[in-house]
Amino acid sequence: MAGAQQFIGADVTASNTIGLGLWSFYFGSLAAFFEGAAWADRSGDMKMHNFLPSAKAMMATLLDGMEDAADRTRCEDYSGDQASVDLHLHGMELLSGAFAAAGLPAKVSEAFVDYLQMARKAGDGSKDVVTTFNALRQSQDK
């Protein structure tokens, strides 16, 4: 984090807020890596060290998705021209079903399904997946 220093404002608590958000991102990503590696190990007898190069390549796709999401929220462009909430939800339900059929837990993936369902319930099924962020930030779930 020290290599990505930036001024974020005069509020002294802002860095703690960002830090907590970054740890959430880190641990969620690490858990998703473990989930995917377990799937590859169980389904294709691929050890984690063999899964790693493909996971590294996926990071570029993840970064593109994060940049697109940040741009869309800044511009408030939630058109579903890339991939809608409904499309992501369908794909994630298929993925979760494959994990279940293999007898593997998919808690990270299932959490994403829950978030996508929140966006759908908010009426955003046909909009871009980034509306999931809006559903999360507007959630009253405690």
DSSP file (Angstrom, degrees, kcal/mol; ACC not computed):
  #  RESIDUE AA STRUCTURE BP1 BP2  ACC     N-H-->O    O-->H-N    N-H-->O    O-->H-N    TCO  KAPPA ALPHA  PHI   PSI    X-CA   Y-CA   Z-CA
    1    1 A M    >         0   0    0      0, 0.0     3,-1.9     0, 0.0    18,-0.0   0.000 360.0 360.0 360.0 -32.1    0.0    0.0    0.0
    2    2 A A  G >   +     0   0    0      1,-0.3     3,-0.7     2,-0.1     0, 0.0   0.805 360.0  60.7 -63.4 -27.3    2.9    2.4    0.7
    3    3 A G  G 3  S+     0   0    0      1,-0.3    -1,-0.3     2,-0.0     0, 0.0   0.600 100.9  55.6 -73.7 -10.2    3.8    2.3   -3.0
    4    4 A A  G <  S+     0   0    0     -3,-1.9    -1,-0.3     2,-0.1    -2,-0.1  -0.283  77.1 165.9-116.4  45.7    0.4    3.7   -3.9
    5    5 A Q    <   +     0   0    0     -3,-0.7     2,-0.3     2,-0.0    -3,-0.1  -0.352   4.5 161.0 -66.7 140.3    0.4    6.8   -1.8
    6    6 A Q        -     0   0    0     -2,-0.1     2,-0.5     0, 0.0    -2,-0.1  -0.984  44.1-109.7-155.5 150.1   -2.2    9.5   -2.5
    7    7 A F        +     0   0    0     -2,-0.3     3,-0.1     1,-0.1    -2,-0.0  -0.735  34.6 174.6 -81.4 125.2   -3.8   12.4   -0.8
    8    8 A I        -     0   0    0     -2,-0.5     2,-0.2     1,-0.4     3,-0.2   0.369  51.5 -74.3-116.0   2.9   -7.3   11.5    0.0
    9    9 A G        -     0   0    0      1,-0.1    -1,-0.4     3,-0.0     5,-0.1  -0.652  49.6 -71.2 130.7 175.6   -8.5   14.5    1.9
   10   10 A A  S    S+     0   0    0     -2,-0.2     2,-0.5    -3,-0.1    -1,-0.1   0.657  91.3 106.5 -80.5 -16.9   -8.2   16.2    5.2
   11   11 A D    >   -     0   0    0      1,-0.2     3,-1.4    -3,-0.2     4,-0.4  -0.516  60.9-153.5 -68.1 117.7  -10.2   13.7    7.1
   12   12 A V  T 3  S+     0   0    0     -2,-0.5     4,-0.3     1,-0.3     3,-0.3   0.672  91.6  58.4 -69.6 -16.2   -7.7   11.7    9.2
   13   13 A T  T 3> S+     0   0    0      1,-0.2     4,-2.0     2,-0.1    -1,-0.3   0.573  81.8  86.9 -87.6  -8.6  -10.0    8.6    9.3
   14   14 A A  H <> S+     0   0    0     -3,-1.4     4,-2.6     1,-0.2     5,-0.2   0.884  85.2  53.0 -60.6 -39.6  -10.0    8.3    5.5
   15   15 A S  H  > S+     0   0    0     -4,-0.4     4,-2.6    -3,-0.3    -1,-0.2   0.877 108.5  50.4 -66.3 -34.9   -6.9    6.3    5.3
   16   16 A N  H  > S+     0   0    0     -4,-0.3     4,-2.5    -3,-0.2    -1,-0.2   0.894 109.9  51.1 -66.2 -38.6   -8.3    3.8    7.8
   17   17 A T  H  X S+     0   0    0     -4,-2.0     4,-2.1     2,-0.2    -2,-0.2   0.939 113.6  43.3 -62.9 -47.9  -11.5    3.5    5.7
   18   18 A I  H  X S+     0   0    0     -4,-2.6     4,-2.6     1,-0.2    -2,-0.2   0.914 112.3  54.6 -64.7 -42.0   -9.5    2.8    2.6
   19   19 A G  H  X S+     0   0    0     -4,-2.6     4,-2.2    -5,-0.2    -2,-0.2   0.918 109.0  46.8 -58.7 -45.6   -7.2    0.4    4.5
   20   20 A L  H  X S+     0   0    0     -4,-2.5     4,-2.1     1,-0.2    -1,-0.2   0.911 112.4  50.4 -63.7 -42.5  -10.2   -1.6    5.7
   21   21 A G  H  X S+     0   0    0     -4,-2.1     4,-2.1     1,-0.2    -2,-0.2   0.889 110.2  50.5 -61.6 -39.2  -11.7   -1.7    2.2
   22   22 A L  H  X S+     0   0    0     -4,-2.6     4,-2.8     2,-0.2    -2,-0.2   0.880 108.8  50.6 -68.3 -37.6   -8.4   -2.8    0.8
   23   23 A W  H  X S+     0   0    0     -4,-2.2     4,-2.9     2,-0.2     5,-0.3   0.887 109.1  52.1 -67.0 -36.8   -8.0   -5.7    3.3
   24   24 A S  H  X S+     0   0    0     -4,-2.1     4,-2.4     2,-0.2     5,-0.2   0.933 111.8  46.7 -60.6 -45.2  -11.6   -6.8    2.4
   25   25 A F  H  X S+     0   0    0     -4,-2.1     4,-2.4     2,-0.2    -2,-0.2   0.924 113.7  48.6 -61.8 -45.8  -10.6   -6.8   -1.2
   26   26 A Y  H  X S+     0   0    0     -4,-2.8     4,-2.7     2,-0.2    -2,-0.2   0.955 115.2  41.4 -61.1 -52.9   -7.3   -8.7   -0.5
   27   27 A F  H  X S+     0   0    0     -4,-2.9     4,-2.4     1,-0.2    -1,-0.2   0.877 115.2  51.0 -68.4 -36.6   -8.9  -11.4    1.7
   28   28 A G  H  X S+     0   0    0     -4,-2.4     4,-2.1    -5,-0.3    -1,-0.2   0.909 112.9  46.6 -63.8 -41.4  -11.9  -11.8   -0.6
   29   29 A S  H  X S+     0   0    0     -4,-2.4     4,-2.3    -5,-0.2    -2,-0.2   0.903 112.1  49.9 -66.5 -41.8   -9.6  -12.1   -3.6
   30   30 A L  H  X S+     0   0    0     -4,-2.7     4,-2.4     2,-0.2    -2,-0.2   0.909 110.8  49.9 -63.9 -41.4   -7.4  -14.6   -1.8
   31   31 A A  H  X S+     0   0    0     -4,-2.4     4,-2.4     2,-0.2    -1,-0.2   0.899 110.2  50.4 -63.6 -40.1  -10.4  -16.7   -0.8
   32   32 A A  H  X S+     0   0    0     -4,-2.1     4,-2.7     2,-0.2    -2,-0.2   0.880 108.9  52.4 -65.8 -37.1  -11.6  -16.7   -4.4
   33   33 A F  H  X S+     0   0    0     -4,-2.3     4,-2.8     2,-0.2     5,-0.2   0.933 110.2  47.8 -61.9 -45.3   -8.2  -17.8   -5.6
   34   34 A F  H  X S+     0   0    0     -4,-2.4     4,-2.4     2,-0.2    -2,-0.2   0.908 111.6  51.1 -61.0 -41.4   -8.3  -20.7   -3.1
   35   35 A E  H  X S+     0   0    0     -4,-2.4     4,-2.0     2,-0.2    -2,-0.2   0.938 113.4  43.8 -61.9 -48.2  -11.8  -21.6   -4.3
   36   36 A G  H  X S+     0   0    0     -4,-2.7     4,-2.5     1,-0.2    -2,-0.2   0.894 113.4  50.8 -65.0 -40.5  -10.8  -21.6   -7.9
   37   37 A A  H  X S+     0   0    0     -4,-2.8     4,-2.5     2,-0.2    -1,-0.2   0.878 109.0  51.7 -66.0 -36.9   -7.6  -23.6   -7.2
   38   38 A A  H  X S+     0   0    0     -4,-2.4     4,-2.8    -5,-0.2     5,-0.2   0.898 109.6  50.4 -65.6 -39.7   -9.6  -26.2   -5.2
   39   39 A W  H  X S+     0   0    0     -4,-2.0     4,-3.1     2,-0.2     5,-0.4   0.944 112.0  46.6 -61.0 -48.3  -11.9  -26.5   -8.1
   40   40 A A  H  X S+     0   0    0     -4,-2.5     4,-2.2     1,-0.2     6,-1.6   0.889 114.2  48.6 -62.4 -39.4   -9.0  -27.0  -10.5
   41   41 A D  H  X S+     0   0    0     -4,-2.5     4,-1.1     4,-0.3    -2,-0.2   0.930 117.6  40.0 -65.3 -46.3   -7.4  -29.5   -8.2
   42   42 A R  H  < S+     0   0    0     -4,-2.8    -2,-0.2    -5,-0.2    -1,-0.2   0.898 124.6  36.3 -71.1 -41.1  -10.6  -31.5   -7.7
   43   43 A S  H  < S+     0   0    0     -4,-3.1    -3,-0.2    -5,-0.2    -2,-0.2   0.805 135.6  15.8 -87.1 -30.7  -11.8  -31.4  -11.2
   44   44 A G  H  < S-     0   0    0     -4,-2.2    -3,-0.2    -5,-0.4    -2,-0.2   0.274  94.9-115.8-129.4  11.9   -8.6  -31.6  -13.2
   45   45 A D     <  +     0   0    0     -4,-1.1     2,-0.6     1,-0.2    -4,-0.3   0.876  62.9 153.9  51.9  40.2   -6.0  -32.8  -10.7
   46   46 A M        -     0   0    0     -6,-1.6    -1,-0.2    -9,-0.1    -2,-0.1  -0.890  38.3-137.1-102.1 117.6   -4.2  -29.5  -11.2
   47   47 A K    >>  -     0   0    0     -2,-0.6     4,-1.6    -3,-0.1     3,-1.4  -0.298  25.4-106.0 -71.5 158.8   -2.1  -28.4   -8.3
   48   48 A M  H 3> S+     0   0    0      1,-0.3     4,-2.0     2,-0.2     3,-0.2   0.865 119.6  56.9 -55.6 -40.4   -2.2  -24.8   -7.1
   49   49 A H  H 34 S+     0   0    0      1,-0.2    -1,-0.3     2,-0.2    -2,-0.0   0.781 109.2  47.2 -66.1 -23.7    1.2  -24.0   -8.5
   50   50 A N  H <4 S+     0   0    0     -3,-1.4     4,-0.4     2,-0.1    -1,-0.2   0.758 111.4  50.9 -82.7 -26.8   -0.1  -25.1  -11.9
   51   51 A F  H  X S+     0   0    0     -4,-1.6     4,-2.1    -3,-0.2     3,-0.5   0.782  93.6  78.2 -75.9 -29.4   -3.2  -23.0  -11.5
   52   52 A L  H  X S+     0   0    0     -4,-2.0     4,-2.8     1,-0.2     5,-0.2   0.865  86.5  54.0 -55.0 -47.7   -1.3  -19.9  -10.5
   53   53 A P  H  > S+     0   0    0      0, 0.0     4,-1.9     0, 0.0    -1,-0.2   0.900 111.7  46.1 -58.4 -38.7   -0.1  -18.8  -14.0
   54   54 A S  H  > S+     0   0    0     -3,-0.5     4,-1.7    -4,-0.4    -2,-0.2   0.886 112.0  51.5 -68.6 -37.7   -3.7  -18.9  -15.3
   55   55 A A  H  X S+     0   0    0     -4,-2.1     4,-0.9     2,-0.2    -1,-0.2   0.897 108.1  52.1 -64.8 -39.7   -4.9  -17.0  -12.2
   56   56 A K  H >X S+     0   0    0     -4,-2.8     3,-0.7     1,-0.2     4,-0.6   0.911 108.2  51.1 -61.7 -41.6   -2.2  -14.4  -12.8
   57   57 A A  H >X S+     0   0    0     -4,-1.9     3,-0.9     1,-0.2     4,-0.7   0.860 104.6  57.8 -63.9 -34.6   -3.4  -14.0  -16.4
   58   58 A M  H 3X S+     0   0    0     -4,-1.7     4,-2.4     1,-0.2     3,-0.3   0.743  89.5  75.1 -67.2 -22.6   -6.9  -13.5  -15.1
   59   59 A M  H <X S+     0   0    0     -4,-0.9     4,-2.8    -3,-0.7    -1,-0.2   0.851  90.2  56.1 -60.2 -34.3   -5.7  -10.5  -13.0
   60   60 A A  H <X S+     0   0    0     -3,-0.9     4,-2.2    -4,-0.6    -1,-0.2   0.902 108.3  47.6 -64.0 -39.6   -5.5   -8.4  -16.2
   61   61 A T  H  X S+     0   0    0     -4,-0.7     4,-2.3    -3,-0.3    -2,-0.2   0.900 111.6  50.8 -66.1 -41.0   -9.2   -9.2  -16.8
   62   62 A L  H  X S+     0   0    0     -4,-2.4     4,-2.5     2,-0.2    -2,-0.2   0.927 109.5  50.0 -61.5 -45.6  -10.0   -8.3  -13.2
   63   63 A L  H  X S+     0   0    0     -4,-2.8     4,-2.6     1,-0.2     5,-0.2   0.911 109.7  51.1 -61.0 -42.5   -8.2   -5.0  -13.5
   64   64 A D  H  X S+     0   0    0     -4,-2.2     4,-2.5     1,-0.2    -1,-0.2   0.918 110.9  49.2 -59.6 -42.9  -10.1   -4.1  -16.7
   65   65 A G  H  X S+     0   0    0     -4,-2.3     4,-2.4     2,-0.2    -2,-0.2   0.884 111.2  48.9 -64.0 -39.3  -13.3   -4.9  -14.9
   66   66 A M  H  X S+     0   0    0     -4,-2.5     4,-2.5     2,-0.2    -2,-0.2   0.909 112.2  48.2 -67.3 -42.0  -12.4   -2.8  -11.9
   67   67 A E  H  X S+     0   0    0     -4,-2.6     4,-2.4     2,-0.2    -2,-0.2   0.912 112.4  48.9 -65.2 -41.6  -11.4    0.2  -14.2
   68   68 A D  H  X S+     0   0    0     -4,-2.5     4,-2.8    -5,-0.2    -2,-0.2   0.917 111.4  50.2 -62.4 -43.2  -14.6   -0.2  -16.1
   69   69 A A  H  X S+     0   0    0     -4,-2.4     4,-2.5     2,-0.2     5,-0.2   0.924 110.7  48.7 -61.7 -44.6  -16.6   -0.3  -12.9
   70   70 A A  H  X S+     0   0    0     -4,-2.5     4,-2.0     1,-0.2    -1,-0.2   0.909 113.4  47.5 -63.0 -41.3  -14.9    2.9  -11.6
   71   71 A D  H  X S+     0   0    0     -4,-2.4     4,-2.5     2,-0.2    -2,-0.2   0.919 111.8  50.3 -64.4 -43.5  -15.5    4.7  -14.9
   72   72 A R  H  X>S+     0   0    0     -4,-2.8     5,-1.9     1,-0.2     4,-1.2   0.901 111.8  46.6 -64.4 -40.5  -19.2    3.7  -15.0
   73   73 A T  H  <5S+     0   0    0     -4,-2.5    -1,-0.2     2,-0.2    -2,-0.2   0.890 112.4  50.8 -70.0 -35.7  -19.9    4.8  -11.4
   74   74 A R  H  <5S+     0   0    0     -4,-2.0    -2,-0.2    -5,-0.2    -1,-0.2   0.921 121.6  33.1 -64.1 -42.7  -18.1    8.1  -12.0
   75   75 A C  H  <5S-     0   0    0     -4,-2.5    -1,-0.2    -5,-0.2    -2,-0.2   0.526 104.8-127.9 -89.7  -7.2  -20.1    8.7  -15.2
   76   76 A E  T  <5 +     0   0    0     -4,-1.2     2,-0.8     1,-0.2    -3,-0.2   0.900  54.3 153.9  55.7  43.9  -23.2    7.0  -13.8
   77   77 A D      < +     0   0    0     -5,-1.9    -1,-0.2    -6,-0.2    -2,-0.1  -0.880   9.0 160.4-103.8 101.5  -23.4    4.8  -17.0
   78   78 A Y        +     0   0    0     -2,-0.8    50,-2.1    -3,-0.1    -1,-0.1   0.066  18.5 143.6-111.9  23.1  -25.2    1.6  -16.0
   79   79 A S        -     0   0    0     48,-0.2     3,-0.5     1,-0.1     4,-0.2  -0.344  54.4-130.0 -61.5 146.1  -26.2    0.5  -19.5
   80   80 A G        +     0   0    0     46,-0.3     4,-0.3     1,-0.2    -1,-0.1  -0.019  69.5 122.4 -89.0  31.6  -26.0   -3.3  -19.8
   81   81 A D  S    S+     0   0    0      2,-0.1    -1,-0.2     1,-0.1     3,-0.1   0.710  78.4  37.6 -71.7 -19.9  -23.9   -3.2  -23.0
   82   82 A Q  S    S-     0   0    0     -3,-0.5     2,-0.3     1,-0.2    -1,-0.1   0.906 136.0 -34.1 -91.3 -66.0  -21.0   -5.2  -21.5
   83   83 A A        -     0   0    0     -4,-0.2    46,-1.7    43,-0.0    -1,-0.2  -0.844  62.9-135.5-162.2 123.0  -22.8   -7.8  -19.3
   84   84 A S  B  >  -A  128   0A   0     -4,-0.3     4,-2.4    -2,-0.3    44,-0.2  -0.201  27.2-108.8 -76.6 166.4  -25.9   -7.3  -17.3
   85   85 A V  H  > S+     0   0    0     42,-2.2     4,-3.0    39,-0.6     5,-0.2   0.922 121.4  54.1 -55.9 -46.1  -26.6   -8.4  -13.7
   86   86 A D  H  > S+     0   0    0     39,-2.8     4,-2.3    41,-0.2    -1,-0.2   0.895 108.3  48.3 -59.8 -41.2  -28.9  -11.1  -15.1
   87   87 A L  H  > S+     0   0    0     38,-0.3     4,-2.2     2,-0.2    -1,-0.2   0.928 113.7  46.3 -65.8 -44.7  -26.2  -12.5  -17.3
   88   88 A H  H  X S+     0   0    0     -4,-2.4     4,-2.8     1,-0.2     5,-0.2   0.909 111.4  52.8 -62.0 -41.3  -23.7  -12.5  -14.5
   89   89 A L  H  X S+     0   0    0     -4,-3.0     4,-2.3     2,-0.2    -2,-0.2   0.917 108.6  49.4 -62.1 -43.5  -26.3  -14.1  -12.2
   90   90 A H  H  X S+     0   0    0     -4,-2.3     4,-1.9     1,-0.2    -1,-0.2   0.942 113.6  46.1 -60.4 -47.6  -27.0  -16.9  -14.7
   91   91 A G  H  X S+     0   0    0     -4,-2.2     4,-2.3     1,-0.2    -2,-0.2   0.898 112.8  49.3 -62.3 -41.7  -23.3  -17.6  -15.1
   92   92 A M  H  X S+     0   0    0     -4,-2.8     4,-2.8     2,-0.2    -1,-0.2   0.851 108.0  53.8 -69.3 -34.1  -22.6  -17.6  -11.4
   93   93 A E  H  X S+     0   0    0     -4,-2.3     4,-2.1    -5,-0.2    -1,-0.2   0.891 109.4  49.0 -66.3 -38.0  -25.5  -19.9  -10.7
   94   94 A L  H  X S+     0   0    0     -4,-1.9     4,-2.1     2,-0.2    -2,-0.2   0.923 112.4  48.4 -63.9 -44.0  -24.0  -22.4  -13.2
   95   95 A L  H  X S+     0   0    0     -4,-2.3     4,-2.2     1,-0.2    -2,-0.2   0.934 111.5  48.9 -62.0 -46.6  -20.6  -22.1  -11.6
   96   96 A S  H  X S+     0   0    0     -4,-2.8     4,-2.5     1,-0.2    -1,-0.2   0.882 110.1  52.5 -61.0 -38.8  -22.1  -22.6   -8.1
   97   97 A G  H  X S+     0   0    0     -4,-2.1     4,-2.5     2,-0.2    -1,-0.2   0.877 107.7  51.1 -64.6 -37.9  -24.0  -25.6   -9.4
   98   98 A A  H  X S+     0   0    0     -4,-2.1     4,-1.4     2,-0.2    -2,-0.2   0.904 110.6  48.8 -65.9 -40.9  -20.8  -27.1  -10.8
   99   99 A F  H  <>S+     0   0    0     -4,-2.2     5,-2.8     2,-0.2     4,-0.4   0.931 111.9  49.2 -62.7 -45.1  -19.1  -26.6   -7.4
  100  100 A A  H ><5S+     0   0    0     -4,-2.5     3,-1.3     1,-0.2    -2,-0.2   0.908 108.5  52.8 -61.8 -42.5  -22.0  -28.3   -5.6
  101  101 A A  H 3<5S+     0   0    0     -4,-2.5    -1,-0.2     1,-0.3    -2,-0.2   0.814 109.9  49.3 -63.6 -29.2  -22.0  -31.2   -8.0
  102  102 A A  T 3<5S-     0   0    0     -4,-1.4    -1,-0.3    -3,-0.2    -2,-0.2   0.488 117.3-115.6 -86.7  -3.6  -18.3  -31.7   -7.3
  103  103 A G  T < 5S+     0   0    0     -3,-1.3    -3,-0.2    -4,-0.4    -2,-0.1   0.757  71.9 133.3  76.3  23.9  -19.0  -31.5   -3.5
  104  104 A L      < -     0   0    0     -5,-2.8    -1,-0.3    -6,-0.2    -2,-0.2  -0.877  57.3-121.9-108.2 138.7  -17.0  -28.3   -3.1
  105  105 A P        -     0   0    0      0, 0.0     3,-0.1     0, 0.0    -5,-0.0  -0.479  20.5-171.5 -70.9 150.5  -18.1  -25.3   -1.2
  106  106 A A     >  +     0   0    0     -2,-0.1     4,-3.2     1,-0.1     5,-0.2  -0.376  24.7 151.3-137.0  54.8  -18.2  -22.1   -3.2
  107  107 A K  H  > S+     0   0    0      1,-0.2     4,-2.0     2,-0.2     5,-0.1   0.846  73.3  49.2 -63.5 -36.8  -18.9  -19.5   -0.5
  108  108 A V  H  > S+     0   0    0      2,-0.2     4,-1.8     1,-0.2    -1,-0.2   0.945 115.2  44.5 -66.7 -46.7  -17.1  -16.6   -2.3
  109  109 A S  H  > S+     0   0    0      1,-0.2     4,-2.1     2,-0.2    -2,-0.2   0.901 112.5  52.0 -63.4 -40.7  -19.0  -17.3   -5.5
  110  110 A E  H  X S+     0   0    0     -4,-3.2     4,-2.2     1,-0.2    -1,-0.2   0.854 105.8  55.1 -65.2 -34.2  -22.3  -17.8   -3.5
  111  111 A A  H  X S+     0   0    0     -4,-2.0     4,-2.2    -5,-0.2    -1,-0.2   0.909 107.1  50.0 -63.6 -40.5  -21.7  -14.4   -1.9
  112  112 A F  H  X S+     0   0    0     -4,-1.8     4,-2.7     2,-0.2    -2,-0.2   0.897 107.7  53.7 -64.6 -39.3  -21.4  -12.8   -5.3
  113  113 A V  H  X S+     0   0    0     -4,-2.1     4,-2.5     2,-0.2    -2,-0.2   0.925 108.0  50.9 -58.4 -44.4  -24.7  -14.5   -6.3
  114  114 A D  H  X S+     0   0    0     -4,-2.2     4,-1.8     1,-0.2    -2,-0.2   0.914 110.8  48.2 -59.2 -43.6  -26.3  -13.0   -3.2
  115  115 A Y  H  X S+     0   0    0     -4,-2.2     4,-1.9     2,-0.2    -2,-0.2   0.902 110.6  50.8 -65.1 -41.1  -25.0   -9.5   -4.2
  116  116 A L  H  X S+     0   0    0     -4,-2.7     4,-2.3     1,-0.2    -1,-0.2   0.895 108.1  52.8 -63.1 -39.4  -26.2  -10.0   -7.8
  117  117 A Q  H  X S+     0   0    0     -4,-2.5     4,-2.7     1,-0.2    -1,-0.2   0.864 105.2  55.5 -64.5 -34.7  -29.6  -10.9   -6.5
  118  118 A M  H  X S+     0   0    0     -4,-1.8     4,-1.4     2,-0.2    -1,-0.2   0.929 108.9  47.1 -60.5 -44.4  -29.6   -7.7   -4.4
  119  119 A A  H  <>S+     0   0    0     -4,-1.9     5,-2.4     2,-0.2    -2,-0.2   0.893 111.9  50.2 -65.2 -39.6  -29.0   -5.7   -7.6
  120  120 A R  H ><5S+     0   0    0     -4,-2.3     3,-2.1     1,-0.2     5,-0.5   0.934 108.6  51.6 -63.6 -45.3  -31.8   -7.7   -9.4
  121  121 A K  H 3<5S+     0   0    0     -4,-2.7    -1,-0.2     1,-0.3    -2,-0.2   0.797 103.2  59.9 -61.9 -27.8  -34.2   -7.0   -6.6
  122  122 A A  T 3<5S-     0   0    0     -4,-1.4    -1,-0.3    -5,-0.2    -2,-0.2   0.460 126.2-104.0 -77.9  -0.4  -33.4   -3.3   -6.8
  123  123 A G  T < 5S+     0   0    0     -3,-2.1     3,-0.3    -5,-0.1    -3,-0.2   0.640  91.5 116.0  90.6  15.9  -34.6   -3.5  -10.4
  124  124 A D    > < +     0   0    0     -5,-2.4     3,-1.4     1,-0.2   -39,-0.6   0.122  26.6 118.6-106.4  21.1  -31.2   -3.5  -12.1
  125  125 A G  T 3  S+     0   0    0     -5,-0.5   -39,-2.8     1,-0.3   -38,-0.3   0.834  81.3  43.7 -56.8 -35.8  -31.2   -6.9  -13.7
  126  126 A S  T 3  S+     0   0    0     -3,-0.3   -46,-0.3   -41,-0.2    -1,-0.3   0.511 102.0  88.5 -88.8  -4.2  -30.8   -5.5  -17.2
  127  127 A K  S <  S-     0   0    0     -3,-1.4   -42,-2.2     1,-0.2   -41,-0.2  -0.392  92.9 -72.3 -90.8 169.5  -28.2   -3.0  -16.2
  128  128 A D  B >   -A   84   0A   0    -50,-2.1     3,-2.4   -44,-0.2   -44,-0.2  -0.204  45.8-111.0 -59.7 150.1  -24.4   -3.4  -16.1
  129  129 A V  T >  S+     0   0    0    -46,-1.7     3,-2.3     1,-0.3     4,-0.3   0.716 109.8  78.7 -57.5 -22.5  -23.0   -5.6  -13.3
  130  130 A V  T >> S+     0   0    0      1,-0.3     3,-1.5     2,-0.2     4,-0.8   0.722  74.2  77.0 -62.8 -18.5  -21.5   -2.5  -11.7
  131  131 A T  H <> S+     0   0    0     -3,-2.4     4,-2.2     1,-0.3    -1,-0.3   0.693  77.7  75.2 -64.9 -14.2  -25.0   -1.7  -10.3
  132  132 A T  H <> S+     0   0    0     -3,-2.3     4,-2.3     1,-0.2    -1,-0.3   0.880  90.6  55.6 -59.9 -37.4  -24.2   -4.4   -7.8
  133  133 A F  H <> S+     0   0    0     -3,-1.5     4,-2.8    -4,-0.3     5,-0.2   0.914 106.1  50.1 -59.6 -44.2  -21.9   -1.8   -6.2
  134  134 A N  H  X S+     0   0    0     -4,-0.8     4,-1.6     1,-0.2    -2,-0.2   0.913 109.6  50.6 -62.2 -42.1  -24.9    0.5   -5.9
  135  135 A A  H  < S+     0   0    0     -4,-2.2     4,-0.5     1,-0.2    -1,-0.2   0.902 112.6  47.9 -62.6 -40.3  -27.0   -2.2   -4.3
  136  136 A L  H >< S+     0   0    0     -4,-2.3     3,-1.1     1,-0.2    -2,-0.2   0.943 112.0  46.6 -65.4 -48.7  -24.3   -2.9   -1.8
  137  137 A R  H 3< S+     0   0    0     -4,-2.8    -1,-0.2     1,-0.3    -2,-0.2   0.749 115.8  46.5 -70.4 -21.0  -23.7    0.7   -0.8
  138  138 A Q  T 3< S+     0   0    0     -4,-1.6    -1,-0.3    -5,-0.2    -2,-0.2   0.464  88.2 118.7 -95.2  -2.4  -27.4    1.3   -0.4
  139  139 A S    <   -     0   0    0     -3,-1.1    -3,-0.1    -4,-0.5    -4,-0.0  -0.310  49.1-162.6 -66.9 145.0  -28.0   -1.9    1.6
  140  140 A Q        +     0   0    0     -2,-0.0     2,-0.3     2,-0.0    -1,-0.1   0.264  46.4 132.1-106.3   7.4  -29.3   -1.6    5.1
  141  141 A D              0   0    0      1,-0.2    -2,-0.0     0, 0.0     0, 0.0  -0.444 360.0 360.0 -64.6 124.0  -28.3   -5.2    6.0
  142  142 A K              0   0    0     -2,-0.3    -1,-0.2     0, 0.0    -3,-0.0   0.370 360.0 360.0-115.5 360.0  -26.5   -5.1    9.3
